[in-house]
Amino acid sequence: MIVPTLLLLTLSLCSVGADDETVFEDEGKGQEGEGKLKEEEKQFENPIPPKDTPRRVWMLNNISSVEAFISDAPVSVIGFFKDLDSEDANVFNEVLHAVKNLPFAVSSDVAVWEKYNITNNTISLFKKFDEGRADYELKDKEMEPSQVIQFLRHNEMHLVIEYNHMDASQIFGSGILIHLLLLVSKKSSGYEPLLKQFRTVAPEFRGEVIFILIDTDVKENSRVSSYFNVKEAELPVVCLYHVGTEAVAVMKASDISTDSLRHFCINFIEGEEKSTVKPPRPPSEEL
């Protein structure tokens, strides 16, 4: 097997690879894990480096190197740029300094662009779950770092997130104000059908509503039911919550379907959900 050669492009904060040092690496030849990227090579500097400190990003010059890069992490980001000195590439460079938890790469290779159906400067997020890929195409629009960061933050998340304390920071740090929670026992007969309906509707509200699964069999999650004033006999239920206004709406299990979930979200977003109430305390005190 021929190991793909990955070109490491050292990026400064002021430009993407114009005059910076270029480092070649032949990864994993003759070793177990052939074709994989070295963990230490793709880690970003921490804390935020000073302005003149370079950062390393993978320069992918062929299809096999792209495939190796994508397969090496659950979520990865590739900037497809025709000109690495372009304004788009410079903004991408700002973004990679702000988003440190994801590996970044760039590619200008014609064969790579054709393989991945790229026709314009594009930032693509690849993931091993849900849609598999999300593209931020830069055709006919200016790119702002904050917009790209938001795009990455929204699309690195699972369409349906199972609530736990490890993911709580991602949920509340996403900037998405509306949360749709499915409170259900994983042991119940209705769990799989309800989850399927949840997953069916979730892609339609990517970036607007976070879909969250609450396993009511987990003792710590009883606080969530308590916050929404849901009794055990009333489970399963679906609850909508607005982080900004603290408004809440609850849907009973008997009313849950893909269509009802869709309209439930739309009405809540538009402020027309008639069952909306305001709970007595903010979620930070309860969840």
C-alpha positions in Angstrom: 0.0 0.0 0.0 1.4 3.4 -0.9 1.0 5.8 2.0 -0.3 9.2 0.9 2.2 12.0 1.5 0.6 14.8 3.5 2.1 18.3 3.1 2.0 20.3 6.3 1.5 24.0 5.5 2.6 26.3 8.3 0.2 29.2 8.5 0.8 32.6 10.1 -2.1 34.7 11.3 -1.6 37.3 8.5 -1.7 35.0 5.5 -2.3 31.4 4.4 0.9 29.9 3.4 2.4 32.6 1.2 6.0 32.6 2.4 5.8 30.3 5.4 7.8 27.2 6.0 6.4 24.1 4.3 7.0 20.7 6.1 6.7 17.4 4.3 5.6 14.3 6.3 5.4 10.7 5.0 2.9 9.3 7.5 3.0 5.8 8.9 5.1 4.0 6.3 5.8 0.4 7.4 4.0 1.0 10.6 0.7 0.0 12.1 -1.9 2.7 11.4 -0.6 3.3 7.9 -2.1 6.4 6.3 -3.3 7.9 9.6 -2.4 11.4 10.7 -0.1 11.8 13.7 -2.1 13.1 16.6 0.7 15.5 17.7 0.9 17.0 14.2 -2.7 18.1 14.0 -3.1 19.5 17.5 -3.4 23.3 17.6 -1.4 25.6 19.9 -2.9 26.2 23.3 -3.5 28.8 24.6 -4.0 31.3 21.7 -0.5 31.9 20.2 0.9 35.4 19.8 0.4 37.0 16.4 3.7 35.9 14.9 3.5 32.2 16.1 2.7 29.8 13.2 0.0 27.2 13.2 0.1 23.9 11.4 -2.7 22.9 8.9 -2.7 20.0 6.5 -2.2 20.8 2.8 -3.9 18.0 0.9 -2.5 17.5 -2.6 -4.3 14.3 -3.7 -7.5 12.3 -3.1 -5.8 9.7 -0.9 -4.5 12.3 1.5 -7.9 13.8 1.7 -9.5 10.4 2.5 -6.9 9.8 5.2 -7.4 13.2 6.8 -11.2 12.7 6.9 -11.1 9.2 8.2 -8.7 10.2 11.0 -11.3 12.2 13.1 -15.0 12.1 13.8 -15.2 15.7 12.6 -12.8 17.6 10.3 -12.7 20.8 8.3 -11.2 21.3 4.8 -11.0 24.7 3.1 -11.1 24.4 -0.7 -9.4 27.5 -2.1 -8.1 28.2 -5.6 -5.7 30.8 -4.3 -4.1 30.4 -0.9 -3.4 34.1 -0.8 -7.0 35.1 -1.3 -9.1 37.0 1.2 -11.3 33.9 1.6 -8.2 31.9 2.7 -7.1 34.6 5.1 -10.5 34.6 6.8 -10.3 30.8 7.0 -7.0 31.2 8.7 -8.7 33.5 11.4 -11.4 30.8 11.9 -8.9 28.0 12.5 -7.4 30.0 15.4 -10.8 30.4 17.0 -12.0 26.8 16.5 -9.3 24.7 18.2 -11.2 21.5 18.8 -11.3 20.5 15.1 -8.5 19.5 12.7 -8.2 21.8 9.7 -6.8 21.3 6.2 -6.7 23.1 2.8 -6.7 21.9 -0.8 -6.3 23.5 -4.2 -5.8 20.2 -6.1 -8.0 20.0 -9.2 -8.6 16.2 -8.9 -9.6 16.7 -5.3 -12.1 19.4 -6.2 -13.6 17.2 -8.9 -13.9 14.2 -6.5 -15.7 16.2 -3.9 -17.9 18.2 -6.4 -16.3 21.6 -5.5 -16.7 24.4 -8.0 -16.1 27.5 -5.9 -14.1 28.4 -2.8 -15.8 26.3 -0.1 -15.4 25.3 3.5 -16.5 21.8 4.1 -17.1 20.1 7.4 -16.9 16.3 7.3 -18.3 14.1 10.0 -18.9 10.4 10.7 -22.5 10.8 11.6 -25.8 12.3 10.5 -25.5 14.1 7.1 -21.8 13.2 6.7 -20.9 16.6 5.3 -21.9 20.3 5.3 -20.6 22.9 2.9 -20.2 26.6 3.3 -19.9 27.8 -0.3 -18.3 31.3 -0.8 -19.7 32.0 -4.2 -20.8 35.6 -4.6 -20.6 36.5 -0.9 -18.1 37.9 1.5 -17.0 35.6 4.3 -17.0 36.8 7.8 -15.1 34.8 10.5 -18.1 34.9 12.9 -20.4 33.4 10.2 -18.0 30.5 9.5 -17.5 29.8 13.2 -21.2 29.7 13.7 -21.6 27.3 10.7 -18.9 25.0 12.1 -20.4 25.1 15.6 -23.9 24.3 14.4 -22.8 21.5 12.0 -20.3 19.7 14.3 -23.2 18.8 16.6 -25.3 15.7 16.2 -28.8 16.3 14.9 -30.1 14.6 18.1 -27.9 15.1 21.1 -28.4 12.8 24.1 -28.2 15.0 27.1 -25.5 14.5 29.6 -23.2 16.9 31.6 -20.4 16.5 29.1 -22.5 17.8 26.2 -24.3 20.5 28.2 -21.6 23.0 27.5 -21.9 22.3 23.7 -25.7 22.7 23.9 -25.7 25.9 25.8 -22.6 27.3 24.1 -24.0 26.8 20.6 -25.8 30.1 20.4 -29.0 28.3 19.4 -31.8 29.6 21.6 -34.5 27.1 21.0 -34.2 23.6 22.4 -36.6 20.7 21.7 -36.4 18.0 24.3 -37.7 14.4 24.0 -38.2 13.0 27.5 -38.6 9.3 27.2 -37.4 6.0 28.8 -35.1 4.1 26.5 -36.7 1.0 27.9 -40.2 1.9 26.8 -41.8 0.4 23.7 -42.4 3.9 22.3 -38.7 4.9 22.4 -37.6 3.8 19.0 -40.6 5.1 17.0 -40.4 8.5 18.8 -36.6 8.8 18.2 -37.2 8.0 14.5 -39.7 10.8 14.3 -37.4 13.1 16.1 -34.5 12.3 13.7 -36.8 12.8 10.7 -37.7 16.4 11.6 -34.3 17.5 13.1 -32.5 18.3 9.8 -35.2 20.8 8.8 -34.3 22.9 11.9 -30.5 22.6 11.8 -29.1 25.9 13.3 -32.5 27.0 14.6 -33.5 24.3 17.1 -31.4 21.8 19.0 -33.0 18.4 19.3 -32.1 16.8 22.6 -32.9 13.3 23.9 -33.4 13.0 27.7 -33.3 9.4 28.9 -35.7 9.5 31.9 -34.1 6.2 33.2 -31.1 8.2 34.2 -31.5 9.4 37.8 -29.9 12.8 37.3 -32.3 13.6 34.4 -35.2 13.6 36.8 -34.3 17.3 37.4 -35.3 18.0 33.8 -38.7 16.5 34.2 -39.1 18.4 37.4 -38.2 21.7 35.7 -40.9 21.2 33.1 -43.4 20.0 35.7 -43.7 16.7 33.9 -44.8 13.7 36.1 -43.6 10.2 35.5 -47.1 9.1 34.5 -47.1 11.7 31.8 -44.0 10.4 30.0 -43.0 10.5 27.2 -43.4 14.1 26.3 -41.7 16.7 24.1 -40.8 20.1 25.5 -39.8 23.2 23.7 -37.7 25.7 25.6 -36.4 29.2 24.6 -33.2 30.1 26.3 -33.7 33.9 25.9 -37.3 34.3 26.9 -37.5 31.1 29.1 -40.8 30.3 27.4 -41.8 26.6 27.5 -44.3 24.5 25.5 -45.1 20.8 26.2 -46.6 18.2 23.8 -48.1 15.0 25.1 -47.0 11.6 23.7 -50.5 11.0 22.1 -50.0 14.1 19.9 -46.5 13.3 18.7 -45.9 12.7 15.0 -43.5 14.0 12.4 -46.0 16.6 11.2 -47.0 17.7 14.7 -43.3 18.1 15.7 -42.7 20.2 12.6 -45.6 22.5 13.3 -44.8 22.5 17.0 -41.4 23.9 16.2 -42.6 26.4 13.6 -45.3 27.8 15.8 -42.9 28.2 18.7 -40.3 29.9 16.5 -43.0 32.3 15.2 -44.4 32.9 18.7 -47.8 31.3 17.9 -47.6 28.2 20.1 -50.7 28.6 22.3 -49.4 26.2 25.1 -46.4 28.4 25.8 -45.8 29.3 29.4 -42.9 30.8 31.4 -41.5 28.4 34.1 -40.7 29.7 37.5 -36.9 29.5 37.3 -34.2 29.5 34.6 -32.7 26.2 33.6 -29.2 27.1 34.9 -30.6 26.5 38.4 -32.2 23.2 37.5 -30.5 21.3 34.7 
